[in-house]
Amino acid sequence: MNELKPVQAPMAADLMRMIESQAVAAARWVVPACLLAGLVIGAVGN
């Protein structure tokens, strides 16, 4: 197990960076999409 730790640590860091960057990219799409959906639902509801 000790032999794997040096390899796993950088991979985990890269994975976290990828997840974080994808989460940020997703948030940029999700927020406007939710606002648009809210406007559409509001228009249809009224």
LOVO-678362 format. One record per atom (N, C-alpha, C): residue in one letter; x, y, z. Coordinates in pm, whole numbers, padded with zeros to 5 digits, always signed. Each point is the difference from the previous one (the first is absolute). Example, Ala and Ser with C-alpha at 12.3 -4.5 7.8 and 13.67 -1.06 7.14 Angstrom:
A+01319-00569+00780
A-00089+00119+00000
A+00090+00120+00000
S-00035+00105-00072
S+00082+00119+00006
S-00077+00109+00073
This chain:
M+00084-00121+00000
M-00084+00121+00000
M+00086+00125+00000
N+00116-00008+00067
N+00087+00118+00007
N+00054+00038-00137
E+00015-00100-00089
E+00052+00029-00134
E-00099+00078-00085
L-00128-00016+00028
L-00103+00065-00081
L-00025+00145+00041
K+00030+00033+00122
K-00033+00135+00050
K+00060+00113-00085
P+00129-00006-00038
P+00054+00110-00081
P-00071+00015-00134
V-00052-00111-00053
V-00069+00006-00129
V-00143+00051+00018
Q-00067-00044+00105
Q-00139+00036+00021
Q-00017+00148+00036
A+00093+00056+00074
A-00015+00138+00046
A-00012+00100-00118
P+00093-00003-00097
P-00014+00094-00113
P-00124-00027-00082
M-00035-00128-00018
M-00119-00034-00078
M-00125+00056+00069
A-00005-00013+00131
A-00115+00051+00075
A-00008+00152-00015
A+00114+00066+00004
A+00004+00146-00013
A-00048+00042-00138
D+00046-00072-00103
D-00044+00031-00137
D-00149-00025-00014
L-00047-00110+00060
L-00141-00034-00009
L-00084+00110+00066
M+00044+00048+00115
M-00073+00106+00070
M-00002+00126-00084
R+00112+00031-00066
R+00005+00120-00084
R-00096-00014-00118
M-00003-00120-00060
M-00090-00023-00113
M-00146+00014+00043
I-00032-00060+00115
I-00137+00007+00051
I-00036+00144+00031
E+00095+00071+00060
E-00027+00140+00037
E-00022+00086-00124
S+00086-00019-00101
S-00014+00080-00123
S-00129-00035-00072
Q-00038-00129+00002
Q-00125-00039-00065
Q-00119+00053+00077
A+00011+00004+00133
A-00109+00053+00083
A-00019+00148-00030
V+00112+00072-00016
V-00009+00143-00031
V-00062+00020-00138
A+00044-00080-00096
A-00054+00010-00136
A-00149-00035+00000
A-00036-00101+00076
A-00141-00041+00008
A-00082+00111+00064
A+00055+00064+00104
A-00074+00105+00071
A-00028+00117-00096
R+00094+00027-00091
R-00020+00110-00095
R-00116-00029-00094
W-00025-00129-00025
W-00112-00038-00088
W-00128-00017+00081
V+00012-00059+00119
V-00118-00035+00080
V-00073+00124+00050
V+00075+00099+00045
V-00064+00120+00057
V-00088+00072-00103
P+00052+00032-00118
P-00088+00064-00100
P-00113-00091-00044
A+00028-00132-00010
A-00104-00096-00041
A-00113-00001+00103
C+00036+00004+00128
C-00103+00000+00105
C-00081+00131-00006
L+00067+00111-00025
L-00070+00128-00009
L-00097-00001-00119
L+00048-00053-00113
L-00087-00008-00118
L-00118-00091+00027
A+00026-00114+00064
A-00107-00095+00032
A-00102+00067+00091
G+00049+00077+00097
G-00090+00069+00092
G-00087+00100-00073
L+00059+00071-00096
L-00078+00097-00078
L-00105-00070-00084
V+00037-00111-00062
V-00094-00076-00085
V-00113-00055+00085
I+00035-00061+00114
I-00102-00057+00088
I-00093+00111+00051
G+00059+00115+00033
G-00081+00112+00047
G-00094+00051-00108
A+00051+00007-00124
A-00084+00048-00111
A-00112-00098-00028
V+00031-00129+00004
V-00102-00102-00028
V-00101-00006+00114
G+00050+00014+00123
G-00088-00008+00116
G-00100+00115+00003
N+00045+00117-00046
N-00089+00114+00001
N-00082+00002-00129
